[in-house]
Amino acid sequence: MASPSRTTPPPPARGAAVAMLVVAVCLVAANMRPAITGLGPLLDQIGADTGMSIDALGVLAAVPLVAWARFSPLAHTLSRRFGQPRVLLGSLLVLLAGTVVRSLPGVGDGLGQVVWLWLGTAVIGLGIAVINVLMPAVVKREFPGRVALVTAMYTALLGGFGAISSGVVVPISHLDVGGDPAGWRVALLATGAALLPLAILAWWLTHRGPRHVHVRSSTHRGRTGIWTDPVAWLVAAYMGFQSAMFYMLVTWLAAISMSTGRSEVVAGIDVMVYQLMSLAGATTLPFLLRGRVERYIPALIPALAIVGTIGLMAAPAAITLWAVLLGLSSGSTLGMSLTLMAQRARDHDASSALSGMSQSVGYLIAALGPIAFGSLHSLTGGWTASLALLLVVLVLLTVTGFFAGRPRFVLERR
């Protein structure tokens, strides 16, 4: 009589596996912005506590963007060598480490008071840089028939939890802890790290096992091709101008709000409204990308932000209204940028290369935004020149969107 053969446990049903993957993607998305968006409403507190100037605070806000520009191209190389799941898990761990380090108390005077702040912010930027690049490629690989829908979902979560962070970070900093306010360090830690352990656990559970090892694409597409591809440069420029708009506003909108006489808490709520409307804009995008008008959507959606910026210049007291328009445009253009990274590639390997290249260039452009915005305010003492710069960026975004909307693909002969 033959002995019974050994059997391995059956893999989870496809439906259950997809549901687990969706949950993991959602949790990763929920942690991609809170560590960054909580910084803007606390800039006044950080400046008062550390003695940092307005210009220095603008540079601090740009540190993650510089890290994204510098390290985004490495994400594609790392994912080809170690696999997207492993690299993304490692990036989540790096993000957690950076969030903890940033909130460590200062030592002594001078540089010792801010060394952990700068170092932790740079490490946070490194972790998010890789996640930013890999997520569009993950969506392209796992949900090839639902790219726009899944991209809208995780973009909405990205914006939504970023908004929550902006809205609650100031109240958390004012909480009474032993007779003293909790302070900005505790607030940044609470908003930046609250959900990270869950995201790490979910991603590990979803991608453990040999069946999740990433296999290289049969067609090797090096970075040399992507860096000379005109379609890739259009996507990169669109990403750059969109990101410059977002980070100018998420960094300085609270300061603009307070300049109109609103309190620090209300200013934080204004930033939250801006980002909640970004969520609405991201979720609306898939319904716009239909029919013949689809190719023109990248150029049309910045129009709301142009109206909002002009409104901020002409009637700053109505800042909440303008924040709504700016947020709707910001969320939809971010979703459009990430969708283009998937749509303008034939497969997930090309999508990963395009994502790395376009985010490297895009965030280099974006890093200049908060710095230039703050410097213009410092030079003029008002916000008109800074908002005029934002208006120029939005016009460039519109023009770029017109050309990026054409249905062409990277790494293809024309």
C-alpha positions in Angstrom: 0.0 0.0 0.0 1.4 3.3 -1.0 2.0 5.8 1.8 0.0 8.9 1.6 1.8 11.7 -0.1 2.7 14.9 1.7 0.6 17.8 0.8 1.2 21.5 1.4 -1.6 23.7 2.7 -3.6 25.2 -0.2 -2.9 28.8 -1.0 -5.6 31.3 0.0 -8.5 31.7 -2.4 -7.9 34.4 -5.1 -10.6 36.6 -3.7 -9.2 36.4 -0.1 -5.7 37.1 -1.4 -6.8 40.1 -3.4 -8.7 41.4 -0.4 -5.6 41.0 1.8 -3.5 42.9 -0.8 -6.0 45.7 -1.0 -5.9 46.1 2.8 -2.1 46.2 2.7 -2.0 48.8 -0.1 -4.5 50.9 1.8 -2.5 50.8 5.0 0.7 51.7 3.1 -1.1 54.6 1.4 -2.3 55.8 4.8 1.3 56.2 6.0 2.8 57.9 3.0 2.1 61.5 4.0 1.3 62.0 7.7 5.0 62.2 8.7 5.3 65.1 6.1 2.1 67.0 6.3 2.1 67.4 10.1 5.2 69.6 9.8 3.7 72.7 8.2 1.2 73.6 10.9 4.0 73.2 13.5 6.6 75.5 11.8 5.8 78.4 14.2 6.3 76.2 17.2 9.5 74.6 15.9 10.9 78.0 15.0 10.1 79.5 18.4 11.5 76.4 20.2 14.7 76.0 18.1 15.3 79.6 16.9 15.3 78.5 13.3 14.6 81.3 10.7 11.8 81.3 8.2 14.3 80.4 5.4 15.7 77.5 7.5 12.2 76.2 8.1 11.5 76.3 4.4 14.6 74.3 3.8 13.5 71.8 6.5 10.2 71.3 4.7 12.1 70.7 1.5 14.4 68.0 2.9 12.1 65.1 2.2 11.6 66.3 -1.4 15.4 66.5 -1.9 15.6 62.9 -0.6 12.9 61.9 -3.0 14.7 63.4 -5.9 18.0 61.9 -4.9 16.9 58.3 -4.0 13.9 57.7 -6.3 16.0 56.3 -9.2 17.5 53.7 -6.8 14.1 52.2 -6.1 13.8 50.6 -9.5 17.3 49.1 -9.2 16.6 47.8 -5.7 13.3 46.3 -6.8 14.9 44.5 -9.7 17.5 43.0 -7.4 15.5 42.2 -4.3 11.9 42.3 -5.4 9.3 45.0 -4.9 7.7 43.4 -1.8 10.9 43.1 0.1 12.1 46.6 -0.8 8.8 48.2 0.1 8.8 46.4 3.5 12.3 47.7 4.2 11.2 51.2 3.2 8.3 51.1 5.7 10.8 50.1 8.4 13.1 53.0 7.4 10.1 55.4 7.6 9.3 54.2 11.1 12.9 54.7 12.2 13.1 58.2 10.7 9.8 59.2 12.4 11.1 58.1 15.8 14.5 59.7 15.3 13.0 63.0 14.3 11.1 63.3 17.7 14.1 62.6 19.9 14.9 65.4 22.3 17.7 67.8 21.5 21.0 67.7 23.3 22.7 70.9 24.6 22.5 74.1 22.6 22.7 75.2 19.0 23.0 72.4 16.5 22.4 69.8 19.2 18.8 71.0 19.6 17.9 70.3 16.0 20.3 67.5 14.8 17.7 64.8 15.3 15.1 66.9 13.6 17.1 67.3 10.5 18.5 63.7 10.5 15.1 62.1 11.1 13.4 64.3 8.4 16.1 63.1 5.9 15.5 59.4 6.8 11.8 59.9 6.5 12.4 61.3 3.0 14.5 58.2 2.1 11.8 55.8 3.2 9.0 57.5 1.4 11.1 58.0 -1.7 11.2 54.3 -2.4 7.5 53.8 -1.5 6.5 56.6 -3.8 8.2 55.0 -6.7 7.1 51.4 -6.1 3.4 51.9 -5.5 2.4 52.8 -9.1 4.4 49.7 -10.3 2.7 47.5 -7.6 -0.7 48.8 -8.8 0.3 48.1 -12.5 1.4 44.6 -11.6 -1.4 43.5 -9.2 -4.4 45.4 -10.7 -3.7 45.8 -14.4 -7.3 46.2 -15.3 -8.1 48.7 -12.5 -5.1 51.0 -12.6 -7.1 54.3 -12.4 -9.5 53.0 -9.8 -6.9 51.6 -7.4 -4.6 54.6 -8.0 -7.5 56.9 -7.0 -8.2 54.8 -3.9 -4.7 54.9 -2.5 -4.2 58.5 -3.6 -7.4 59.4 -1.6 -6.1 57.5 1.4 -2.7 59.2 1.0 -4.4 62.6 1.0 -7.0 61.8 3.6 -4.6 60.7 6.3 -2.2 63.5 5.4 -5.2 65.8 6.0 -6.0 64.3 9.4 -2.3 64.7 10.4 -2.4 68.4 9.5 -5.7 68.9 11.4 -4.8 67.2 14.6 -1.1 67.8 15.0 -1.5 71.2 16.6 -4.2 70.1 19.1 -2.0 67.1 20.1 1.0 69.5 20.7 -1.2 71.4 23.1 -2.3 68.4 25.1 -1.5 68.6 28.8 1.2 66.2 29.8 2.2 66.5 33.4 1.3 70.2 33.5 3.2 71.0 30.3 2.0 70.9 26.7 3.0 67.8 24.8 5.0 69.9 22.3 5.8 69.5 18.6 8.0 66.4 19.0 5.3 64.3 20.6 2.7 65.6 18.1 4.9 64.6 15.1 5.6 61.2 16.5 1.9 60.6 17.3 0.7 61.5 13.8 3.6 60.0 11.9 3.9 56.6 13.5 0.4 55.7 14.7 -0.5 53.4 11.8 3.0 52.4 10.6 3.2 49.2 12.6 -0.1 48.0 11.2 1.1 48.8 7.6 4.4 46.9 8.2 2.5 43.9 9.6 -0.1 43.8 6.8 2.5 44.1 4.0 4.6 41.3 5.6 1.6 39.0 6.0 0.4 39.6 2.4 3.8 39.1 0.8 5.4 36.3 2.8 6.2 33.1 1.0 8.1 32.2 -2.2 5.1 32.8 -4.5 5.6 36.6 -3.9 9.2 36.7 -5.1 9.3 39.3 -7.9 10.5 37.8 -11.2 12.3 40.1 -13.5 10.7 41.2 -16.7 11.8 39.3 -19.7 12.6 42.5 -21.4 15.3 44.4 -19.6 14.8 48.1 -19.8 17.6 50.1 -18.3 17.5 53.6 -16.9 19.4 54.9 -19.9 16.4 54.5 -22.1 14.0 56.1 -19.7 16.2 59.1 -19.1 16.2 59.9 -22.8 12.5 59.2 -23.5 10.5 62.4 -24.3 7.2 60.9 -22.9 9.0 60.2 -19.6 10.2 63.8 -19.4 6.6 65.0 -19.9 5.4 62.8 -17.1 8.3 64.0 -14.9 7.5 67.7 -15.6 3.8 67.1 -14.8 4.8 65.4 -11.5 7.2 68.2 -10.7 4.8 71.1 -11.2 2.0 69.2 -9.4 4.2 68.4 -6.4 5.6 71.9 -6.2 2.0 73.2 -5.9 1.1 70.7 -3.2 4.2 71.3 -1.0 4.1 75.0 -1.3 0.6 75.0 0.0 0.9 72.2 2.6 4.0 74.0 4.0 2.8 77.6 4.0 -1.0 77.6 3.9 -1.2 77.6 7.7 1.1 80.7 7.8 -1.0 82.4 5.2 -4.2 81.6 7.2 -2.7 83.0 10.4 -1.7 86.2 8.6 -5.4 86.8 8.1 -5.9 86.8 11.8 -7.0 83.2 12.3 -5.6 81.1 15.2 -3.0 78.4 15.0 -5.6 75.7 15.5 -8.0 77.1 12.8 -5.0 77.5 10.4 -4.3 73.8 10.9 -7.9 73.1 10.1 -7.6 75.1 6.9 -4.7 72.9 5.9 -6.8 69.9 6.7 -9.7 71.2 4.6 -7.2 71.6 1.7 -6.1 68.0 2.0 -9.6 66.6 2.5 -10.6 68.3 -0.7 -7.5 66.7 -2.3 -9.1 63.4 -1.3 -12.3 64.3 -3.0 -10.3 65.4 -6.1 -8.4 62.1 -6.2 -11.6 60.0 -6.0 -13.4 62.0 -8.7 -10.6 61.5 -11.2 -11.5 58.0 -12.5 -14.9 59.3 -13.5 -13.3 62.0 -15.6 -10.9 59.7 -17.4 -13.5 58.5 -19.9 -14.2 59.0 -23.5 -12.6 61.4 -25.9 -12.1 64.0 -23.2 -9.6 61.8 -21.3 -6.5 63.1 -23.1 -7.4 66.7 -22.1 -8.0 66.0 -18.4 -4.4 66.5 -17.3 -4.5 70.1 -18.8 -8.0 71.0 -17.5 -7.8 70.0 -13.8 -5.3 72.7 -12.8 -7.9 75.4 -13.7 -9.5 75.1 -10.2 -6.1 75.8 -8.6 -5.6 78.8 -10.8 -8.9 80.2 -9.6 -8.1 79.4 -6.0 -4.7 81.1 -6.2 -6.1 84.2 -7.7 -8.7 84.2 -5.0 -6.1 83.9 -2.3 -4.4 87.0 -3.7 -7.5 89.0 -4.2 -9.6 88.0 -1.1 -7.5 86.1 1.4 -10.2 86.3 4.1 -12.1 83.7 2.1 -9.2 81.3 2.5 -11.5 78.3 3.3 -13.2 78.6 -0.1 -9.9 78.9 -1.9 -8.6 75.9 0.1 -11.5 73.8 -1.3 -10.7 74.7 -4.9 -7.0 74.3 -4.4 -7.5 70.9 -2.7 -9.8 69.5 -5.4 -7.2 70.4 -8.1 -4.3 69.2 -6.0 -5.8 65.8 -5.4 -6.8 65.2 -8.9 -3.5 66.3 -10.4 -1.6 64.0 -8.0 -3.8 61.1 -9.0 -3.3 62.1 -12.6 0.5 62.1 -12.1 0.5 58.6 -10.6 -2.0 57.3 -13.2 0.3 58.6 -16.0 3.2 56.6 -14.5 1.1 53.4 -15.0 -0.7 54.4 -18.2 2.4 55.5 -20.1 4.1 52.2 -19.6 3.4 48.8 -21.3 4.3 46.7 -18.2 5.1 47.0 -14.5 8.9 47.0 -15.1 8.7 50.0 -17.5 6.2 51.6 -15.0 8.8 51.2 -12.2 11.5 52.8 -14.3 9.2 55.6 -15.3 8.1 56.1 -11.8 11.6 56.3 -10.5 12.8 58.7 -13.2 9.7 61.0 -13.1 9.7 61.2 -9.3 13.4 62.0 -9.2 13.0 64.9 -11.6 9.6 65.8 -10.2 10.7 66.1 -6.6 13.8 68.0 -7.5 11.5 70.6 -9.0 9.1 70.3 -6.1 11.9 70.8 -3.5 12.5 74.3 -4.8 8.9 75.2 -4.2 8.6 75.6 -0.4 12.1 77.2 -0.3 11.3 79.8 -3.0 7.8 80.4 -1.6 9.2 81.1 1.9 12.1 83.2 0.6 9.8 85.5 -1.4 7.7 86.0 1.7 10.8 86.7 3.7 12.0 89.3 1.1 8.7 91.1 0.6 7.0 90.6 4.0 3.8 89.6 2.2 2.3 86.7 0.3 1.5 88.2 -3.1 4.9 87.4 -4.7 4.8 83.9 -3.3 1.3 83.3 -4.7 2.4 84.8 -8.0 5.1 82.1 -8.2 2.5 79.4 -7.5 0.4 80.9 -10.3 3.3 80.5 -12.7 3.8 76.9 -11.7 0.1 76.2 -12.3 0.3 77.6 -15.8 3.3 75.4 -16.6 1.4 72.4 -15.2 -1.5 73.2 -17.6 0.8 73.4 -20.6 2.6 70.2 -19.7 -0.7 68.4 -19.1 -1.8 69.2 -22.6 1.2 67.2 -24.1 1.3 64.5 -21.4 -2.3 63.6 -22.0 -1.5 62.2 -25.5 -1.8 58.4 -25.6 1.9 57.5 -26.1 4.1 55.1 -24.2 7.7 55.2 -22.9 10.5 53.0 -24.3 8.6 52.5 -27.6 9.6 53.5 -31.1 7.4 56.2 -32.4 
